[in-house]
């Protein structure tokens, strides 16, 4: 297996897309400029570099996505959408074809949805859920803001801004200033409060959060100094113990201050709200059809058990605090001054223990899970009797998974169709995880696939 990489080069003025000339006038044979790569690890920066080589010029990505093959992290399909340079692109065996004529049969098929979304935008029918980075001129606008804010902070840019990452809910840009580096996280509308939430976190707990240089809350832009560390998830799993402890320390630091979080734009998501959502859980977005007949048949018996788990966790008596929402070893950096927790797009206020399964399920080492759980409980020492805190971790394997189901049920409708694909099945996977947690507690298997 290998990587198939494609360039989606579009011309707004002529509503055309760059294709290989071998297609001629036959729309049924139209295909994008592509290149096949041997199996390798690929990230967003690597994808951009490959596509720049493919189009043989520098380019600014507008939209990019790479989709790994099933069970193969070193192969798949990747593509980048960029604006045309008409003077350079229609050369050496390539030509522009009317996108309306070829989009229904264009290869690779993965490119059809973003091209249709681009055409809809040209027609004034753009999806209002589309992220701002799909708008013409967005990159220039954010780059100008970055330059102004970095210069004001004594870090004038010395290199052009580059995109380093993009997902349906966020784009990350890097700008260097001599030996220093700054990053902007630009969030999709559903997660726009991440900038103001992160600034609030950095003010109260600055040593545990990336340094915030500035934010533009209306745009959802968060400008941060590079934390100059490695990702905890790349370390041996035995080193992960400190990661969940750090999350717990952050969570506890916000007990009694959730009004400040909510004022920064975080949702307040108490367990009572989750419990109240359970009866209608399967009615959202066809979840009942996607969990499979065996689980659907079990639903009448599962519902009261899920409800009891929520009530039991609430009865432990912990006050509401901070929720990361996606706290796992790949959202924690190991720096020279300790562990730093980032990516607060799902930051909220509520029962902090719902964070447990997103972290613990990342390891299949059951003995290590208990060590990690003990470290988490240690950070909450004194908030409740220890045996009840340990029980809280077990309950969280179910309740936290249900929390994730509700999170995705809110997120998915906020995304345009071409971006929903990246999270397809997430709600059903977490539903299965909730059932698994109900039956096995901390011994639940890793997050189910499919």
C-alpha positions in Angstrom: 0.0 0.0 0.0 1.1 3.6 -0.6 0.0 7.2 -0.4 -1.9 8.8 -3.2 -1.5 12.6 -3.0 -3.5 15.0 -5.2 -3.4 18.8 -5.8 -6.8 20.6 -6.0 -5.8 23.8 -7.8 -8.9 26.0 -8.4 -9.5 29.2 -10.3 -12.3 31.4 -8.9 -12.5 33.6 -12.0 -13.1 30.8 -14.5 -14.7 28.2 -12.1 -12.1 25.7 -13.3 -9.8 23.1 -11.7 -6.4 21.9 -12.8 -6.4 18.4 -14.4 -4.0 16.3 -16.4 -4.3 17.0 -20.1 -4.6 13.2 -20.8 -8.3 13.7 -19.8 -8.8 15.9 -22.9 -12.4 17.0 -23.2 -13.7 13.7 -21.7 -15.1 14.6 -18.2 -15.4 10.9 -17.4 -11.6 10.6 -17.5 -10.6 13.8 -15.7 -8.2 13.4 -12.9 -6.2 15.8 -10.7 -2.4 16.1 -10.7 -1.3 13.2 -8.4 1.7 11.5 -7.1 2.1 8.1 -5.5 4.5 7.8 -2.5 6.0 4.8 -0.8 4.6 4.1 2.6 5.7 6.6 5.2 4.5 8.7 8.1 2.8 11.8 6.8 1.7 14.9 8.6 0.2 18.1 7.4 3.5 19.9 6.7 4.7 16.8 4.8 1.6 16.8 2.8 1.9 20.5 1.9 5.6 19.9 0.9 4.6 17.1 -1.4 1.8 19.1 -3.1 4.2 22.1 -3.6 6.5 19.7 -5.4 3.6 18.4 -7.4 2.5 21.9 -8.6 6.1 23.0 -8.8 5.6 26.3 -7.0 5.0 27.7 -3.6 1.3 27.8 -2.6 -0.9 28.7 0.3 -3.2 25.8 1.4 -6.9 26.7 1.8 -8.1 23.2 2.7 -6.3 20.0 3.3 -7.1 16.6 4.4 -5.3 13.2 4.5 -7.2 10.0 5.2 -5.2 7.0 6.3 -6.0 3.6 4.9 -7.8 1.2 7.2 -5.4 -0.2 9.6 -2.4 1.4 7.9 -1.0 4.6 9.3 1.7 4.9 6.6 -0.6 4.9 3.6 -3.8 6.5 2.4 -5.1 9.5 0.3 -4.1 13.1 0.9 -5.0 16.3 -0.9 -4.6 20.1 -0.7 -6.9 22.7 -2.1 -5.1 25.9 -3.2 -5.8 28.9 -5.5 -4.5 28.8 -9.0 -1.6 30.7 -10.5 -2.9 30.6 -14.1 0.4 31.8 -15.5 2.2 28.8 -14.0 -0.2 25.9 -13.6 -1.6 25.2 -17.1 1.8 23.9 -18.4 3.7 20.7 -18.8 0.7 18.4 -19.6 -1.9 20.1 -17.4 -4.9 22.3 -18.2 -7.9 23.9 -16.5 -11.3 22.2 -17.0 -14.6 23.6 -16.0 -15.2 22.2 -12.5 -19.0 22.0 -13.1 -18.3 19.6 -16.0 -15.9 17.2 -14.2 -16.7 17.3 -10.5 -19.1 14.3 -10.6 -16.5 12.0 -12.0 -13.2 13.6 -11.0 -10.6 11.3 -9.5 -9.5 10.9 -6.7 -13.1 10.7 -5.5 -12.2 12.3 -2.2 -11.7 15.6 -4.0 -15.3 15.9 -5.2 -16.9 17.1 -1.9 -14.5 20.0 -1.3 -14.7 21.1 -5.0 -18.5 21.1 -4.7 -18.3 23.2 -1.6 -16.0 25.6 -3.4 -18.5 25.9 -6.3 -21.3 26.5 -3.9 -19.4 29.3 -2.3 -18.8 30.9 -5.7 -22.5 30.7 -6.4 -23.3 32.4 -3.1 -24.6 29.2 -1.6 -21.7 28.5 0.6 -22.4 26.4 3.7 -22.7 28.8 6.7 -21.0 26.1 8.8 -17.8 26.3 6.7 -14.8 27.5 8.6 -13.4 31.0 8.0 -10.2 29.7 6.5 -12.3 28.7 3.4 -13.0 32.4 2.8 -11.0 34.3 0.1 -8.3 36.4 1.6 -8.4 34.7 5.0 -4.8 33.6 5.0 -3.6 37.1 4.2 -5.9 38.6 6.9 -4.7 36.3 9.6 -1.1 36.7 8.6 -1.3 40.4 8.8 -2.8 40.1 12.3 -0.1 37.7 13.4 2.6 40.1 12.2 1.1 43.0 14.1 0.6 41.1 17.3 4.0 39.5 17.3 5.7 42.9 16.5 3.8 44.5 19.5 5.1 41.6 21.7 8.7 42.3 20.6 8.8 39.3 18.2 8.7 40.8 14.7 8.3 38.0 12.1 11.4 37.0 10.2 9.8 34.4 8.0 6.4 34.0 6.3 3.6 32.4 8.1 3.1 28.7 7.2 0.3 26.3 7.9 1.4 23.3 10.0 -1.9 21.6 10.7 -5.5 21.5 9.8 -8.5 19.6 10.9 -12.3 20.3 10.5 -12.2 22.3 13.8 -8.9 24.1 13.7 -6.0 25.3 11.6 -2.6 25.9 13.1 -0.1 28.4 11.6 3.5 28.9 12.5 5.5 32.1 12.3 9.2 32.5 13.2 10.9 35.5 14.8 14.6 34.8 14.7 15.2 31.9 17.2 11.7 32.2 18.6 8.5 30.7 17.2 4.8 31.5 17.6 1.7 29.6 16.6 -1.8 30.6 15.9 -4.7 28.2 16.4 -7.7 29.3 14.4 -10.8 27.5 15.5 -14.0 26.6 13.6 -17.2 28.4 14.8 -18.2 25.6 17.1 -14.9 25.8 19.0 -14.3 29.6 18.7 -14.2 30.1 22.5 -11.0 28.1 22.7 -9.0 31.3 22.4 -10.6 33.1 25.3 -10.8 29.9 27.4 -7.0 29.3 26.9 -6.3 32.9 27.9 -8.3 32.5 31.0 -6.5 29.3 31.9 -3.1 30.9 31.3 -3.9 33.8 33.6 -4.8 31.5 36.6 -2.4 28.6 35.9 0.3 30.0 33.6 2.9 27.3 34.2 0.6 24.6 32.9 -0.8 26.3 29.8 0.9 27.6 26.7 2.0 31.2 26.9 -0.7 33.3 25.3 0.7 36.3 23.3 -2.7 37.6 22.2 -6.2 36.5 21.0 -8.8 37.8 18.6 -12.0 36.3 20.2 -14.4 37.3 17.5 -12.3 35.4 15.0 -11.3 32.5 17.3 -7.6 33.3 16.8 -5.2 32.2 19.6 -1.6 33.4 19.3 0.8 31.4 21.5 4.5 31.2 22.0 6.1 27.9 21.2 6.3 25.8 24.4 9.5 24.1 23.0 8.8 20.6 24.2 8.0 17.1 23.0 4.6 15.5 23.0 4.0 13.2 26.0 2.3 10.6 23.7 5.6 10.0 22.0 7.2 8.9 25.3 7.0 5.4 26.7 3.6 4.7 28.2 5.1 4.4 31.6 5.8 8.1 31.4 2.2 9.0 30.9 1.3 8.7 34.6 2.3 12.4 35.2 0.0 13.5 32.3 -3.3 12.6 33.9 -2.0 13.9 37.2 -1.3 17.2 35.6 -4.8 17.3 34.1 -6.3 16.6 37.5 -4.2 19.4 39.1 -5.5 21.8 36.5 -9.1 20.6 37.0 -8.8 21.0 40.8 -7.3 24.5 40.5 -10.5 25.6 38.9 -12.9 24.4 41.6 -14.7 27.4 42.8 -13.9 29.4 39.7 -16.2 28.0 37.1 -17.9 31.4 36.7 -14.7 32.7 35.3 -14.5 29.8 32.8 -18.1 30.3 31.7 -17.4 34.0 31.4 -14.6 33.1 29.0 -17.0 31.2 26.8 -16.8 27.7 28.2 -20.0 25.7 28.4 -21.3 24.6 31.8 -22.0 20.9 31.4 -23.1 19.5 34.8 -23.8 15.8 35.1 -27.5 16.6 35.6 -27.6 17.8 32.0 -25.9 14.6 30.7 -28.3 12.5 32.7 -31.3 14.4 31.3 -30.0 13.9 27.8 -29.8 10.1 28.1 -33.4 9.2 27.2 -33.1 10.9 23.8 -29.5 9.9 23.1 -30.3 7.5 20.3 -32.6 9.9 18.5 -29.8 12.2 17.4 -28.5 11.9 13.8 -29.5 8.3 13.3 -27.4 7.0 16.2 -29.9 4.2 16.8 -29.3 2.9 13.2 -25.5 3.0 13.6 -25.0 1.3 16.9 -26.2 -2.0 15.5 -29.2 -4.2 16.3 -27.6 -6.1 19.3 -27.0 -2.9 21.2 -30.3 -1.4 20.1 -32.1 -4.4 21.5 -30.2 -3.9 24.8 -31.0 -0.2 25.1 -34.1 -0.5 27.4 -31.9 -2.3 29.9 -28.8 -0.1 29.3 -30.6 3.3 29.8 -31.3 2.8 33.6 -27.8 1.5 34.2 -26.3 4.5 32.4 -28.5 6.8 34.5 -27.5 5.0 37.7 -23.8 5.5 36.8 -24.3 9.2 36.3 -26.1 9.5 39.6 -23.5 7.5 41.5 -20.7 9.6 40.1 -22.5 12.8 41.0 -23.2 11.4 44.5 -19.5 11.2 45.2 -19.9 14.9 46.0 -17.2 16.6 44.0 -17.8 20.2 43.1 -17.8 21.2 39.4 -14.4 22.2 38.0 -12.6 22.3 34.7 -13.1 19.7 31.9 -10.5 19.5 29.2 -12.8 17.4 27.0 -10.1 15.7 25.0 -7.3 15.2 27.5 -4.9 12.6 26.3 -1.1 12.2 26.1 -1.0 13.8 22.6 -2.4 17.0 24.0 0.3 17.3 26.7 3.8 18.6 26.1 6.9 17.8 28.1 8.8 21.1 28.5 11.8 22.4 30.4 9.5 23.7 33.2 7.1 20.7 33.4 4.0 19.4 31.6 1.9 21.9 29.6 -1.7 21.0 28.5 -2.9 22.4 25.2 -5.8 22.1 22.7 -8.7 23.4 24.8 -11.3 23.3 21.9 -13.6 21.2 24.1 -12.9 23.1 27.3 -15.9 23.2 29.7 -17.0 23.4 33.3 -18.6 20.4 35.0 -17.6 17.1 36.7 -13.9 16.8 35.9 -13.9 13.0 36.1 -15.5 12.7 32.7 -11.9 13.4 31.4 -10.7 10.0 32.6 -11.6 7.7 29.7 -10.1 9.8 26.9 -6.7 9.4 28.6 -6.9 6.0 30.1 -8.2 4.2 27.0 -5.1 5.2 25.1 -3.2 2.4 26.8 -4.1 -1.3 26.7 -1.8 -2.0 29.7 -4.3 -2.7 32.4 -1.8 -2.5 35.2 -0.6 0.9 34.0 -4.2 2.1 33.8 -4.5 1.5 37.6 -1.3 3.3 38.2 -2.5 6.3 36.1 -5.8 6.2 38.0 -4.0 6.2 41.3 -2.1 9.3 40.2 -5.3 11.0 39.2 -6.9 10.1 42.5 -3.8 11.4 44.4 -4.3 14.8 42.8 -7.9 14.9 44.1 -6.8 13.7 47.6 -9.0 15.1 50.3 -11.9 16.1 48.0 -13.7 12.9 49.0 -12.8 9.5 50.6 -10.2 7.7 48.5 -12.3 4.6 47.9 -15.0 6.8 46.5 -12.5 8.7 44.2 -11.3 5.3 42.9 -14.9 4.3 42.3 -15.3 7.6 40.5 -12.6 6.6 38.0 -14.4 3.3 37.3 -17.7 5.1 36.8 -16.0 7.6 34.6 -15.2 4.9 32.0 -19.0 4.9 31.3 -20.0 8.4 32.2 -17.1 10.0 30.4 -17.8 8.0 27.3 -21.4 9.1 27.3 -20.2 12.7 27.7 -18.2 12.2 24.5 -21.3 10.9 22.7 -23.1 14.1 23.6 -20.0 16.2 22.6 -20.0 14.7 19.1 -23.8 15.0 18.8 -23.3 18.8 19.2 -20.2 19.0 17.0 -21.1 17.0 14.0 -24.2 19.1 12.9 -22.0 22.2 13.2 -19.7 20.9 10.4 -20.2 21.0 6.6 -20.6 17.5 5.0 -17.1 17.4 3.6 -15.7 17.9 7.1 -18.0 15.6 9.0 -16.4 12.6 7.3 -13.3 13.1 9.5 -15.4 12.3 12.6 -17.8 9.8 11.1 -18.9 7.2 13.6 -17.3 8.9 16.6 -20.6 9.1 18.5 -21.3 5.4 17.9 -17.8 4.4 18.9 -18.1 6.3 22.2 -21.5 4.7 22.7 -19.9 1.3 22.4 -17.2 2.5 24.8 -19.8 3.5 27.3 -21.3 0.0 27.2 -17.8 -1.5 27.5 -17.0 0.7 30.5 -20.3 -0.3 32.2 -19.3 -3.9 32.0 -15.5 -3.8 32.5 -14.7 -0.5 34.2 -11.0 0.3 34.0 -10.4 -3.0 32.1 -12.5 -1.7 29.1 -10.8 -2.3 25.8 -9.4 0.6 23.7 -11.8 2.8 21.9 -13.7 0.5 19.5 -13.4 1.0 15.8 -16.2 1.3 13.4 
